[in-house]
Amino acid sequence: MKGSIAALLGSLWRIRDAEPGFDVTIVITMDEETHQLAQLRYLTSVLEAGPHPHVLSLDAGFGYVSIANLGLLQMDITVEGNSVHSAMAHLGRNAIEGASTLMAALLALKPLVTQRESAVAAHPGTGMQYMQARLNLNQIAGGIARNVVPACCTFTIDRRLLPEETVDSARNEILAALEGVREPEWHVSREFFIPSVPPCADPLARVLADVLEAVTGSTGLYGDMLSGELPYAARSCWGGDAFATGVIRPENRIHGANEFVYESDLDQLVEVLARFLTGGQKEAA
């Protein structure tokens, strides 16, 4: 996002003496994939977005227009045990071992989830033809010492939803898998979700795609294997659609050590945004 913000500033400087084709409002929030919604709702009353605003996000891939994102359901599952000395394990109840039986049930469900595909095409750089659903176990915490049977263990479920899926259906499927395990005792200790929204139908997405092709030589309308609250906010708070472009490439190691973007991509995004914002469109943006 730092790169995209820099590119946006560069484009606005480039067109400082031109007449924009839009009434432009810039919104910069904290966080990126989650926990933006409260900020976006707070800003709604002062945005003057109009009846059907165009919402352009710059948190996306380079050289194409993103018209769909994955929804999200995250659940923390806490398993309850009974703590005793490890040598007297028969008198206790091991929460970590109990959690492993629940995780095994979810791993059995995982292939059924990940084989589901959206009708929305994915960018070729992802190595897939269409957007795919996801079910991952990404965190686990439990135990206090090597010689103590743990009384508690919590693990996280990260479920990414296709535009065609709902949070309720994903939640019910997960709970059914967990409830099919006889032991141990467990409960949902945290839940967070971002509803899926249909693909963007704003005609300006195609306009942006044409500008990208003219500047970068690449283009297309694709679904992103990312999640975020902006598309949902665009629909539920502002009555608009969200589309996106940016400077992310698969090799940029986003969220990894030494993440980076290419300087040439920043320069080209500056040109893309400058052309797009002065394109002579009359609708509010």
C-alpha positions in Angstrom: 0.0 0.0 0.0 2.9 2.4 0.6 3.8 2.0 -3.1 0.2 2.6 -4.3 -0.1 5.7 -2.1 3.2 7.0 -3.6 1.9 6.4 -7.1 -1.4 8.1 -6.3 0.5 11.2 -5.0 2.7 11.1 -8.1 -0.3 11.0 -10.4 -2.1 13.9 -8.6 1.1 16.0 -8.9 1.3 15.2 -12.6 -2.3 16.3 -13.3 -2.1 19.3 -10.9 -2.8 21.8 -13.8 -5.4 19.6 -15.5 -9.1 19.3 -15.0 -9.9 15.9 -13.5 -12.7 13.9 -15.0 -14.1 13.1 -11.6 -14.9 14.6 -8.3 -12.2 12.8 -6.4 -12.1 11.9 -2.7 -9.1 10.0 -1.3 -9.6 7.7 1.7 -6.6 6.2 3.5 -7.3 3.8 6.4 -5.2 1.7 8.8 -5.0 -2.0 8.2 -5.5 -3.5 4.7 -7.4 -6.9 4.7 -9.4 -6.5 7.9 -10.7 -4.0 10.4 -11.2 -1.2 8.0 -15.0 -1.3 8.0 -15.6 0.7 11.2 -13.3 3.5 9.7 -15.1 3.4 6.4 -18.5 3.6 8.1 -17.3 6.5 10.2 -16.2 8.4 7.1 -19.5 7.7 5.2 -21.3 10.8 6.6 -18.6 13.2 5.2 -17.8 11.5 1.9 -20.7 13.0 -0.2 -20.4 9.9 -2.4 -23.5 10.5 -4.5 -26.1 7.9 -5.4 -23.8 5.5 -7.1 -20.1 6.3 -6.7 -17.2 4.7 -8.5 -14.8 3.2 -5.9 -11.2 2.5 -7.0 -8.9 0.6 -4.7 -5.1 0.6 -5.2 -4.6 -2.5 -3.1 -4.4 -5.0 -5.9 -2.2 -6.6 -8.6 -0.2 -4.9 -11.3 -1.3 -4.8 -14.9 -4.9 -5.8 -14.6 -8.2 -4.7 -12.9 -9.5 -6.6 -10.0 -13.3 -6.9 -10.0 -13.9 -9.4 -7.2 -12.3 -10.4 -3.9 -12.7 -13.4 -1.6 -14.9 -13.1 1.4 -13.5 -14.1 4.8 -14.5 -16.1 7.9 -12.0 -16.5 10.7 -12.8 -18.6 13.8 -10.8 -19.2 16.9 -11.6 -22.6 18.4 -10.7 -23.1 22.1 -10.4 -26.6 23.4 -10.7 -27.2 27.2 -8.7 -29.8 29.0 -7.6 -30.6 32.6 -4.0 -29.8 33.6 -1.9 -32.4 35.5 1.8 -33.4 35.6 2.8 -35.2 32.4 3.7 -38.3 34.3 0.1 -38.5 35.6 -1.5 -37.8 32.2 -4.2 -40.4 32.8 -5.7 -38.2 35.4 -5.9 -35.1 33.1 -7.3 -34.2 29.7 -4.8 -33.0 27.1 -6.2 -29.9 25.3 -3.6 -30.0 22.5 -4.3 -33.6 21.7 -8.0 -32.9 21.7 -7.4 -30.0 19.4 -5.6 -32.3 17.0 -8.7 -34.4 16.5 -10.7 -31.3 15.6 -8.0 -30.1 13.2 -8.0 -33.6 11.6 -11.7 -33.2 10.9 -11.1 -29.8 9.3 -8.2 -31.1 7.2 -10.5 -33.8 5.9 -13.0 -31.1 4.9 -10.3 -28.9 3.3 -10.1 -30.8 -0.1 -13.8 -30.5 -0.5 -13.6 -26.7 0.1 -10.5 -26.0 -2.1 -11.9 -27.8 -5.1 -14.7 -25.2 -5.4 -14.2 -22.6 -8.1 -15.9 -19.3 -8.8 -17.3 -18.3 -12.2 -14.8 -15.3 -12.0 -11.5 -15.8 -13.7 -8.3 -15.5 -11.7 -5.2 -13.7 -13.0 -2.8 -16.1 -14.8 -0.1 -15.1 -12.4 -1.8 -17.0 -9.6 -1.4 -20.3 -11.4 -5.1 -21.0 -11.4 -7.9 -20.5 -14.0 -10.7 -19.4 -11.7 -10.9 -18.0 -8.1 -10.8 -20.9 -5.6 -12.1 -21.2 -2.0 -9.6 -21.7 0.8 -9.6 -23.4 4.3 -6.4 -23.0 6.4 -5.3 -23.6 9.9 -2.8 -20.8 10.5 -2.2 -20.5 14.3 -2.2 -22.7 17.3 -1.3 -21.9 21.0 -1.5 -24.0 24.1 0.4 -25.4 27.0 2.6 -23.8 29.7 5.5 -26.3 30.0 7.0 -29.5 28.5 6.1 -31.5 31.5 2.5 -30.3 32.1 -0.6 -31.6 30.3 -2.2 -28.5 28.8 -5.5 -27.3 30.1 -6.2 -25.1 27.1 -5.4 -24.9 23.4 -6.7 -22.4 20.8 -6.3 -22.7 17.0 -7.5 -20.5 14.2 -9.5 -21.3 11.1 -9.1 -19.0 8.1 -11.8 -19.6 5.5 -11.8 -17.6 2.2 -15.1 -17.5 0.5 -15.9 -17.3 -3.2 -18.1 -14.4 -4.4 -20.9 -17.1 -4.8 -20.6 -18.3 -1.2 -22.1 -16.9 2.0 -20.6 -16.6 5.5 -23.5 -18.6 7.0 -22.9 -21.6 4.7 -19.2 -21.6 5.4 -19.8 -21.3 9.2 -22.4 -24.1 9.2 -20.0 -26.4 7.2 -17.2 -25.8 9.6 -19.3 -26.3 12.7 -20.8 -29.5 11.3 -17.2 -30.9 10.8 -16.3 -30.0 14.4 -19.5 -31.3 15.9 -18.9 -34.6 14.2 -16.0 -35.2 16.5 -17.1 -36.9 19.8 -14.3 -35.4 22.0 -13.1 -32.9 23.3 -15.0 -30.0 24.8 -14.6 -26.9 22.7 -16.2 -23.5 21.9 -15.8 -20.7 19.4 -13.8 -18.0 21.3 -13.6 -15.5 18.5 -15.2 -14.9 15.1 -14.6 -12.3 12.4 -16.0 -12.2 8.9 -16.2 -10.1 5.7 -19.2 -11.0 3.6 -18.7 -11.9 -0.1 -20.0 -9.5 -2.7 -20.9 -10.1 -6.3 -18.3 -9.1 -9.0 -18.1 -5.4 -9.8 -20.3 -4.4 -12.7 -19.1 -0.7 -12.9 -18.3 0.1 -16.6 -15.3 2.2 -15.5 -13.5 -1.1 -14.7 -13.3 -1.7 -18.4 -12.2 1.9 -19.0 -9.3 1.4 -16.5 -8.4 -1.9 -18.1 -8.1 -0.1 -21.5 -5.8 2.5 -19.9 -3.7 -0.2 -18.3 -3.3 -1.9 -21.7 -2.2 1.4 -23.3 0.4 2.1 -20.6 1.6 -1.3 -19.5 0.8 -3.6 -22.4 -1.2 -5.9 -20.1 -4.8 -5.8 -19.0 -7.8 -7.9 -18.1 -10.7 -8.1 -15.6 -10.0 -10.7 -12.9 -10.9 -11.8 -9.4 -8.2 -11.4 -6.8 -7.2 -14.1 -4.3 -7.3 -11.4 -1.6 -9.8 -10.3 1.0 -10.8 -6.9 2.1 -13.7 -4.9 3.5 -13.7 -2.1 0.9 -16.0 -3.9 -1.7 -18.5 -4.7 1.0 -18.4 -1.1 2.3 -18.8 0.2 -1.3 -22.0 -1.7 -1.6 -23.5 -1.6 1.9 -22.4 1.9 2.9 -22.2 3.9 -0.4 -24.3 2.0 -2.9 -21.4 1.6 -5.4 -19.1 -1.0 -6.8 -15.4 -1.4 -6.1 -12.7 -2.2 -8.6 -8.9 -2.2 -8.1 -5.4 -2.1 -9.5 -2.0 -1.7 -7.9 1.6 -2.7 -7.9 1.5 -6.2 -6.4 3.1 -9.1 -8.3 3.4 -12.7 -7.1 7.2 -12.4 -6.8 7.0 -9.3 -4.5 6.9 -11.5 -1.4 3.9 -9.4 0.0 3.6 -10.0 3.8 6.9 -11.8 3.7 10.5 -10.8 4.6 12.0 -8.2 2.3 8.8 -7.4 0.5 9.2 -5.0 -2.4 7.7 -3.4 -5.5 9.4 -2.5 -8.8 10.2 1.1 -9.4 9.1 0.7 -13.0 5.6 -0.5 -11.8 5.3 2.6 -9.6 6.1 4.8 -12.6 3.6 3.1 -14.8 0.9 3.2 -12.2 1.5 7.0 -11.9 0.8 7.3 -15.7 -2.2 5.0 -15.5 -3.9 7.0 -12.8 -3.0 10.3 -14.4 -4.7 9.2 -17.6 -7.6 7.6 -15.9 -8.4 10.6 -13.7 -8.3 13.0 -16.6 -10.4 10.8 -18.9 -13.3 13.2 -19.3 -15.8 11.1 -17.3 -18.6 13.1 -15.9 -19.8 10.9 -13.1 -18.7 11.4 -9.5 -15.8 9.3 -8.3 
